[in-house]
């Protein structure tokens, strides 16, 4: 076997390993496609749970330090 043949055989081996890896990933995805994950169920329950209403975020009514500017200083 010459050097050129060795290179071609090595390239074929690399391509076969890559194709096998892709086929394994696709096979596992097809096998698990119909299964529903328990974590997904828990996340869906959390999304549908009503969230408590909170006050809108806004400037605080508490006076700040003397060196701090007001929150809406840029409007003046």
C-alpha positions as CSV (number, residue, x, y, z in Angstrom):
1,X,0.0,0.0,0.0
2,X,1.5,3.4,-1.0
3,X,1.3,6.7,0.9
4,X,-1.5,7.9,-1.3
5,X,-3.6,4.8,-0.6
6,X,-3.0,5.2,3.1
7,X,-4.3,8.8,3.0
8,X,-7.4,7.7,1.1
9,X,-8.1,4.9,3.5
10,X,-7.7,7.2,6.5
11,X,-10.0,9.7,5.0
12,X,-12.6,7.0,4.4
13,X,-12.3,5.9,8.0
14,X,-12.8,9.5,9.2
15,X,-15.8,9.9,7.0
16,X,-17.4,6.6,8.2
17,X,-16.9,7.6,11.9
18,X,-18.4,11.0,11.2
19,X,-21.4,9.5,9.4
20,X,-21.8,6.9,12.2
21,X,-21.9,9.7,14.8
22,X,-24.5,11.7,12.8
23,X,-26.6,8.5,12.3
24,X,-26.4,7.7,16.1
25,X,-27.6,11.2,17.0
26,X,-30.4,11.1,14.5
27,X,-31.5,7.6,15.7
28,X,-31.5,8.7,19.3
29,X,-33.5,11.9,18.4
30,X,-36.1,9.8,16.5
31,X,-36.4,7.3,19.3
32,X,-37.0,10.0,22.0
33,X,-39.1,12.3,19.9
34,X,-42.4,11.0,21.3
35,X,-41.5,11.0,24.9
36,X,-42.6,13.9,27.1
37,X,-40.1,15.1,29.7
38,X,-41.2,15.5,33.3
39,X,-39.3,18.7,33.6
40,X,-41.2,20.2,30.6
41,X,-44.4,19.4,32.5
42,X,-43.2,21.2,35.6
43,X,-42.2,24.2,33.5
44,X,-45.6,24.3,31.8
45,X,-47.3,24.2,35.2
46,X,-45.2,27.2,36.4
47,X,-46.0,29.2,33.3
48,X,-49.8,28.7,33.7
49,X,-49.8,29.5,37.4
50,X,-51.1,33.1,38.0
51,X,-48.4,35.5,39.1
52,X,-49.2,37.8,41.9
53,X,-49.6,41.4,40.8
54,X,-46.9,43.7,41.9
55,X,-46.6,47.5,41.9
56,X,-45.0,48.9,38.8
57,X,-41.4,49.8,39.1
58,X,-40.8,53.5,39.5
59,X,-38.9,56.0,41.3
60,X,-38.7,55.6,45.1
61,X,-40.5,58.0,47.3
62,X,-37.7,57.9,49.8
63,X,-35.4,60.9,49.6
64,X,-31.9,60.0,48.5
65,X,-28.5,61.3,49.7
66,X,-27.8,65.0,49.1
67,X,-25.3,64.3,46.4
68,X,-27.7,62.1,44.4
69,X,-29.7,63.5,41.5
70,X,-33.4,62.8,41.2
71,X,-34.5,59.8,39.1
72,X,-36.0,62.0,36.4
73,X,-33.3,64.7,36.3
74,X,-33.0,64.3,32.5
75,X,-36.6,65.5,32.0
76,X,-35.9,69.0,33.2
